[in-house]
Amino acid sequence: MSAIQPITMPKWGLAMEEGMLARWAVEEGATIAEGEEIMDIETSKIANVFESPVAGVLRRKVVGEGDTVPVGSLLGVVSGPDVPEAEVDRFVDDFLASFKPAEKGSGDEPTAEIVEAGGRRLRHLRIGPDEGEAIVLLHGFGADMTTWMFNQAALAEDRPVYALDLPGHGGSEKDLDDGSVAALAAVVRDYMDAVGLGSAHLVGHSLGGAIAAAVALDAPDRVTALTLIAPAGLGPEIAGAFIEGFIGESRARKLRPIIEMLVADPADVTADMVEEVLKFKRLDG
């Protein structure tokens, strides 16, 4: 391989505008494989490893550790070892000279909206074309539609995809007289009516999985397919400590270890992530 290839700041989720390169995991001159973890990137919502999209020799680190840059910015350059240094430098100079980051809040990205469904105000985000089998994404307990930030855009390349904040979660109405799976399944059916979906492929995680399954049992004509990710309700065990802690804690220091129960590496939970959860917990209701 001799072509020069850029490594740029990825766009993780529809709302991401910039990211911080927290750590380089490889040195200049190292031979890297496609898919190899080469750096850690943090945003206001997540911290994650970044896998190289290309293979070759890392010829330049353009952005240093701790620097925050817009999506699409040049982070590094990969090429074959036979490419002259002058060509690599010219590639970097040309990229930096021509790169124009998207304006923050430019309005190019779809935004969440409020929809009235069955007498409730629910926050949702719809993206994708009008044609194709619709997908409805249902998050788990204590989460919201941002659960699907990495998935929704990819799924919506050839179909409409809807992400919903369940009642009592995220930006949806907080009043919830009945929080049973059956009642929440009825809310999902009301939501589908409100957005004009006769049927859809339901994708549910945890509590959302139990709700999706209940919709399929109660109204099989409304469900074209089911994808259940670690669904609740299919076994006797439940994470009681998480549920009680999530409901009861209202301070960041106390809530953080509760949220850390959801991830393999507690270091992935940032202060901004905790504050984002608290923002919705502080709403009336």
C-alpha positions in Angstrom: 0.0 0.0 0.0 1.4 3.4 -1.0 -1.5 5.8 -1.2 -1.8 8.4 1.6 -5.0 8.0 3.6 -6.4 10.4 6.2 -7.8 9.4 9.7 -10.4 11.9 10.6 -12.5 12.7 13.7 -15.6 10.4 13.4 -19.2 11.5 13.8 -20.7 9.3 16.5 -24.3 10.1 16.6 -26.5 12.7 14.9 -25.7 15.5 17.4 -21.9 15.1 17.6 -20.1 18.2 16.3 -16.6 17.8 17.9 -14.5 15.4 19.9 -11.5 15.3 22.1 -8.6 13.0 21.3 -8.0 11.8 24.8 -5.1 9.3 24.1 -3.1 7.9 21.2 -2.6 4.2 21.6 0.1 3.9 18.8 3.2 5.8 18.0 4.2 7.5 14.8 6.0 4.9 12.5 3.9 2.0 13.9 2.3 -0.4 11.4 -1.4 -0.5 12.2 -4.1 -2.9 11.0 -7.6 -2.0 9.9 -9.9 -2.3 12.9 -7.0 -1.9 15.4 -7.7 0.4 18.4 -5.5 3.4 17.8 -6.9 6.2 20.0 -9.5 7.1 22.6 -12.0 9.8 21.8 -14.3 11.6 24.2 -17.4 13.8 23.5 -19.9 15.5 25.9 -21.9 12.2 25.9 -19.5 9.3 25.5 -15.9 8.1 25.7 -14.9 5.3 23.4 -12.0 3.7 21.6 -11.5 4.5 17.9 -10.6 1.7 15.5 -8.5 2.6 12.5 -10.5 2.5 9.2 -7.4 1.9 7.2 -4.2 -0.2 7.4 -0.6 1.0 6.9 2.1 3.0 8.7 1.0 5.9 10.9 3.2 8.6 9.3 1.8 11.7 11.2 -0.1 12.5 14.3 -1.8 15.8 13.4 -3.8 16.3 16.6 -2.3 15.9 20.0 -3.7 14.3 23.1 -6.2 16.6 24.9 -7.1 18.6 21.8 -10.7 19.1 20.8 -11.4 19.4 17.1 -14.5 19.4 14.9 -15.9 16.3 13.2 -14.0 15.6 10.0 -10.8 17.1 11.2 -7.5 15.4 10.3 -6.2 13.4 13.2 -3.5 11.4 11.5 -2.1 10.2 8.2 -1.5 6.6 7.1 0.5 5.4 4.1 2.9 2.9 2.9 6.6 3.2 4.1 7.7 4.0 0.6 5.8 7.4 0.4 8.3 10.3 0.6 8.1 12.5 3.7 7.6 15.5 1.4 4.4 14.0 -0.1 3.1 13.2 3.4 3.7 16.8 4.5 2.1 18.2 1.3 -1.0 16.0 1.9 -1.3 17.3 5.5 -0.9 20.9 4.4 -3.5 20.6 1.6 -6.0 18.9 3.8 -5.7 21.5 6.5 -5.9 24.3 4.0 -9.1 23.1 2.4 -10.9 21.7 5.4 -14.0 23.6 6.5 -15.9 22.3 9.5 -19.6 22.3 9.6 -21.1 25.3 11.4 -22.3 24.4 14.9 -26.0 24.2 15.2 -26.3 24.7 11.4 -29.6 22.9 11.4 -28.5 20.3 8.8 -29.2 17.5 11.2 -32.7 16.2 12.2 -33.8 17.2 15.6 -36.1 15.6 18.1 -39.7 16.7 18.2 -42.7 16.3 20.5 -45.7 14.3 19.3 -49.1 13.9 20.9 -50.0 10.2 21.2 -52.9 8.9 23.2 -53.1 12.1 25.2 -49.4 12.1 26.1 -46.6 14.3 24.9 -43.7 12.1 23.7 -40.3 13.1 22.4 -39.1 11.3 19.3 -36.7 11.5 16.5 -37.5 10.3 13.0 -34.9 10.0 10.3 -34.6 8.2 6.9 -36.6 8.1 3.7 -40.4 7.6 3.5 -40.0 4.2 1.8 -39.0 0.9 3.4 -40.0 -1.2 6.4 -40.1 1.2 9.3 -38.2 0.5 12.5 -39.2 1.8 16.0 -36.4 1.8 18.6 -37.3 1.3 22.3 -34.8 2.0 25.0 -34.4 0.5 28.4 -35.2 1.7 31.9 -33.6 5.0 32.9 -32.4 5.6 29.3 -33.7 7.6 26.4 -33.5 7.8 22.7 -29.8 8.6 22.7 -29.3 4.9 23.5 -29.4 4.5 19.7 -27.1 7.4 18.7 -24.7 5.0 17.0 -27.4 2.9 15.3 -30.2 5.1 14.1 -28.5 6.9 11.2 -27.0 3.6 9.9 -30.3 1.8 10.0 -32.0 4.8 8.3 -30.0 4.6 5.1 -32.9 2.8 3.3 -35.9 3.0 5.6 -37.6 5.4 8.2 -36.3 4.8 11.7 -38.1 6.2 14.8 -36.5 6.6 18.2 -38.8 7.2 21.1 -38.5 8.5 24.7 -40.8 6.3 26.7 -43.1 8.1 29.2 -41.2 9.0 32.3 -37.9 9.1 30.4 -35.9 11.7 28.6 -37.9 14.5 27.1 -41.3 12.8 27.2 -44.1 13.5 29.6 -43.2 12.5 33.2 -46.6 11.7 34.6 -47.0 7.9 34.6 -49.9 6.4 36.5 -49.2 2.9 35.3 -45.6 1.9 34.5 -46.3 -1.7 33.7 -45.1 -3.4 30.6 -48.7 -3.7 29.3 -49.4 0.0 29.8 -46.1 1.0 28.1 -46.9 -1.4 25.2 -50.2 0.5 24.8 -48.3 3.8 24.7 -46.1 2.4 21.9 -49.2 1.4 19.9 -50.6 4.9 20.4 -47.3 6.4 19.3 -47.4 4.3 16.1 -50.9 5.5 15.4 -49.8 9.1 16.0 -46.9 8.9 13.5 -48.9 6.9 10.9 -47.3 3.5 11.3 -49.7 0.6 10.7 -46.9 -1.8 11.4 -43.1 -1.7 12.1 -40.0 -3.7 13.0 -39.7 -3.2 16.8 -36.2 -3.1 18.3 -36.1 -3.1 22.1 -33.3 -3.1 24.7 -33.9 -4.3 28.2 -37.3 -2.9 29.3 -37.8 -1.8 25.7 -37.4 -5.5 24.7 -40.2 -6.5 27.1 -42.4 -3.8 25.7 -41.7 -4.7 22.1 -42.6 -8.4 22.9 -45.8 -7.3 24.6 -46.8 -5.3 21.5 -46.2 -8.3 19.4 -48.3 -10.5 21.7 -51.2 -8.1 22.0 -51.2 -6.8 18.4 -49.3 -9.1 16.1 -50.5 -7.3 13.0 -48.6 -4.2 14.2 -45.2 -5.9 14.3 -43.4 -7.0 11.1 -40.3 -8.2 13.0 -38.8 -8.2 16.5 -35.2 -7.6 17.6 -34.8 -8.1 21.3 -31.5 -7.0 22.9 -31.0 -8.3 26.5 -34.8 -8.1 27.0 -36.3 -7.9 30.4 -39.0 -10.4 31.4 -37.5 -13.6 30.0 -35.9 -14.7 33.2 -36.3 -14.4 37.0 -33.3 -12.1 37.7 -33.5 -8.3 37.7 -30.9 -5.7 38.5 -32.7 -4.4 41.6 -29.7 -2.4 42.9 -29.5 -0.5 39.6 -33.2 0.3 39.5 -33.4 1.4 43.1 -30.2 3.4 42.9 -31.2 5.1 39.6 -34.6 6.1 41.0 -33.3 7.2 44.4 -30.1 9.1 43.7 -30.2 12.8 42.6 -26.5 13.8 43.1 -23.8 13.2 40.5 -21.4 11.6 43.0 -24.0 9.0 44.1 -25.5 8.4 40.7 -22.2 7.8 38.9 -21.5 4.3 40.3 -25.1 3.4 39.5 -24.6 4.3 35.8 -21.2 2.5 35.8 -23.1 -0.7 36.4 -24.3 -0.5 32.7 -20.8 -0.6 31.1 -17.9 -3.0 31.1 -15.3 -0.3 31.8 -16.4 2.3 34.4 -14.0 4.8 32.9 -16.3 5.0 29.9 -18.8 7.0 32.1 -17.9 10.7 31.9 -19.1 13.6 34.1 -21.0 15.0 31.2 -22.9 11.7 30.8 -23.9 11.8 34.4 -25.1 15.4 34.2 -27.1 14.5 31.0 -29.0 11.9 33.0 -29.5 14.2 36.0 -30.9 16.9 33.6 -33.9 14.8 32.8 -34.2 13.4 36.4 -34.6 17.0 37.6 -37.6 17.7 35.4 -41.0 17.9 37.1 -42.9 14.7 37.1 
